[in-house]
Amino acid sequence: MKTVKVGFAMCGSFCTFSKALEQMEILIKLGYDVIPVMSFNAYSTDTRFGKANDICDKIRELCQKDIICTIKDAEPIGPKKITDIMLVAPCTGNTLAKLANAVTDTPVTMAVKSHLRQQKPVVITVATNDALGASAQNIGKLMNTRHYYFVPFGQDNPYEKPNSLVADFSLIPDTLRSAIDHRQLQPVLI
């Protein structure tokens, strides 16, 4: 059986990095070849959730690869057929908007754009405080765009953050398997 090459693109929803890294490790244990991609902010910003250098070191150790962290390095993903599937985990409201409106100004958005040249699946792992606000239209647009699939998501804290949605990161492996078969894992709203 062919090893599936997963582009694992991370955006700046820093509070979900631990969940993302846990799933990265699981995917590697499941036999996926994980190619790490990080947005400028995800790659370089220290937060209360961790130091950027420590997070990047852990990713390099897990994947045994350098991180794609520039637009220039992300561009060849499609033409060189580097990935079979692209996972954006976490995917912020900012990146949702850029993907929905074809804005390519970060390593992650370039990686997705380049990957889509192959007409292969992109899996979105929503993590945004405005998903039921301004980002709702972008989620809807991407849900109706060919080759996009979503890790099932729901409200993470409806009383304190009523517009916030976060994907169930533990469903990433199942969502990848479904997306490879060009199916949306259901139910998408949990």
NORFENBEL-V484644 format. One record per residue. RES is the residue in one small letter. SS is DSSP state (H for helix, E for strand, C for the rest). PHI is phi in degrees with one decimal (* if undefined). PSI is psi in radians with two decimals (* if undefined). Layout:
res: [RES | RES]
ss: [SS | SS]
phi: [PHI | PHI]
psi: [PSI | PSI]
This chain:
res: [m | k | t | v | k | v | g | f | a | m | c | g | s | f | c | t | f | s | k | a | l | e | q | m | e | i | l | i | k | l | g | y | d | v | i | p | v | m | s | f | n | a | y | s | t | d | t | r | f | g | k | a | n | d | i | c | d | k | i | r | e | l | c | q | k | d | i | i | c | t | i | k | d | a | e | p | i | g | p | k | k | i | t | d | i | m | l | v | a | p | c | t | g | n | t | l | a | k | l | a | n | a | v | t | d | t | p | v | t | m | a | v | k | s | h | l | r | q | q | k | p | v | v | i | t | v | a | t | n | d | a | l | g | a | s | a | q | n | i | g | k | l | m | n | t | r | h | y | y | f | v | p | f | g | q | d | n | p | y | e | k | p | n | s | l | v | a | d | f | s | l | i | p | d | t | l | r | s | a | i | d | h | r | q | l | q | p | v | l | i]
ss: [C | C | C | C | E | E | E | E | E | E | C | C | C | H | H | H | H | H | H | H | H | H | H | H | H | H | H | H | H | C | C | C | E | E | E | E | E | E | C | H | H | H | H | H | C | C | E | C | C | E | C | H | H | H | H | H | H | H | H | H | H | H | H | C | C | C | C | E | C | C | H | H | H | H | H | H | H | H | H | C | C | C | C | C | E | E | E | E | E | E | E | C | H | H | H | H | H | H | H | H | C | C | C | C | C | C | H | H | H | H | H | H | H | H | H | H | C | C | C | C | C | E | E | E | E | E | E | E | C | C | C | C | C | C | C | H | H | H | H | H | H | H | H | C | C | C | C | E | E | E | C | C | E | E | E | C | C | C | C | C | C | C | C | C | E | E | E | C | H | H | H | H | H | H | H | H | H | H | H | H | C | C | C | C | C | C | C | C | E | C]
phi: [* | -71.7 | -72.9 | -83.2 | -94.8 | -106.4 | -75.7 | -109.4 | -98.1 | -114.8 | -109.8 | -83.7 | -86.8 | -59.1 | -67.9 | -106.3 | -59.4 | -63.4 | -65.6 | -63.2 | -65.9 | -61.3 | -71.4 | -59.3 | -63.4 | -63.3 | -60.6 | -63.9 | -64.3 | -77.1 | 101.0 | -74.5 | -92.8 | -96.9 | -107.7 | -80.2 | -132.3 | -135.9 | -66.5 | -55.0 | -68.0 | -61.1 | -74.6 | -122.8 | -99.6 | -82.7 | -136.6 | -67.9 | -93.6 | 149.5 | -84.2 | -55.7 | -62.2 | -65.5 | -64.7 | -62.5 | -61.4 | -63.9 | -63.4 | -60.8 | -65.1 | -64.3 | -85.8 | 57.5 | -146.9 | -71.8 | -87.6 | -77.8 | -135.2 | -133.0 | -62.6 | -58.3 | -75.5 | -81.6 | -58.2 | -73.5 | -52.6 | -72.4 | -57.4 | -91.7 | 53.5 | -73.6 | -123.9 | -96.9 | -150.2 | -115.9 | -113.2 | -107.5 | -147.3 | -83.5 | -114.7 | -78.5 | -60.8 | -61.1 | -70.7 | -54.5 | -62.5 | -65.2 | -64.4 | -66.6 | -117.6 | 56.8 | -93.5 | -123.4 | -135.6 | -139.3 | -57.9 | -68.5 | -66.4 | -67.1 | -59.8 | -64.9 | -57.9 | -64.1 | -59.3 | -64.6 | -59.8 | -85.6 | 57.4 | -113.6 | -68.8 | -120.9 | -108.8 | -104.7 | -114.3 | -63.2 | -154.4 | -151.1 | -77.7 | -119.2 | -62.2 | -97.7 | -121.4 | -62.4 | -80.5 | -56.8 | -64.7 | -73.6 | -61.5 | -59.8 | -62.8 | -69.4 | -64.3 | -103.6 | -111.8 | -57.2 | 79.5 | -101.5 | -135.2 | -120.0 | -68.3 | -50.0 | -138.6 | -160.3 | -70.6 | -93.1 | -157.7 | -63.5 | -86.8 | -93.6 | -135.1 | -64.9 | -99.3 | -84.9 | -129.8 | -137.3 | -70.4 | -84.5 | -56.5 | -66.0 | -93.0 | -58.3 | -59.3 | -64.8 | -66.4 | -60.1 | -60.5 | -66.0 | -64.1 | -59.9 | -88.9 | 61.6 | -128.6 | -84.3 | -62.3 | -118.8 | -73.2 | -80.9 | -103.0 | -123.1]
psi: [2.41 | 2.40 | 2.27 | 2.23 | 1.99 | 2.08 | 2.10 | 1.67 | 2.23 | 2.32 | -3.14 | 0.66 | 1.34 | -0.54 | -0.23 | 0.09 | -0.69 | -0.69 | -0.72 | -0.80 | -0.61 | -0.75 | -0.59 | -0.79 | -0.71 | -0.78 | -0.71 | -0.76 | -0.52 | -0.11 | 0.10 | 2.57 | 1.88 | 2.16 | 1.91 | 2.40 | 2.42 | 2.49 | 2.88 | -0.82 | -0.77 | -0.64 | -0.52 | -0.05 | 2.16 | 2.35 | 3.12 | -0.20 | -0.06 | 2.80 | 2.38 | -0.78 | -0.69 | -0.75 | -0.80 | -0.71 | -0.72 | -0.73 | -0.79 | -0.71 | -0.79 | -0.84 | -0.33 | 0.66 | 2.76 | 2.71 | 2.32 | 1.98 | 0.29 | 2.72 | -0.73 | -0.75 | -0.40 | -0.47 | -0.69 | -0.07 | -0.85 | -0.98 | -0.61 | 0.03 | 0.85 | -0.51 | 2.61 | -0.50 | 2.56 | 2.24 | 2.20 | 1.87 | 1.87 | 2.78 | 1.98 | 2.91 | -0.64 | -0.82 | -0.64 | -0.81 | -0.75 | -0.77 | -0.74 | -0.42 | 0.33 | 0.68 | 2.21 | 1.51 | 0.31 | 2.85 | -0.63 | -0.84 | -0.61 | -0.72 | -0.78 | -0.85 | -0.82 | -0.78 | -0.72 | -0.31 | -0.42 | -0.10 | 0.78 | 2.84 | 2.56 | 2.22 | 2.21 | 2.28 | 1.59 | 2.38 | 1.57 | 2.48 | -0.17 | 0.45 | -0.57 | 0.28 | -2.12 | -0.52 | -0.20 | -0.73 | -0.57 | -0.64 | -0.83 | -0.75 | -0.80 | -0.56 | -0.42 | 0.31 | 2.31 | 2.49 | 0.02 | 2.38 | 2.67 | 2.38 | 2.26 | 2.44 | 2.86 | 3.12 | 2.32 | -0.45 | 1.31 | -0.39 | -0.67 | -0.47 | 1.30 | -0.31 | 0.02 | 2.39 | 2.47 | 2.37 | 2.74 | 1.67 | -0.49 | -0.25 | 0.10 | -0.86 | -0.75 | -0.68 | -0.71 | -0.80 | -0.75 | -0.78 | -0.64 | -0.58 | 0.17 | 0.72 | 2.49 | 2.18 | 2.35 | 2.70 | 2.54 | -0.46 | 2.11 | *]
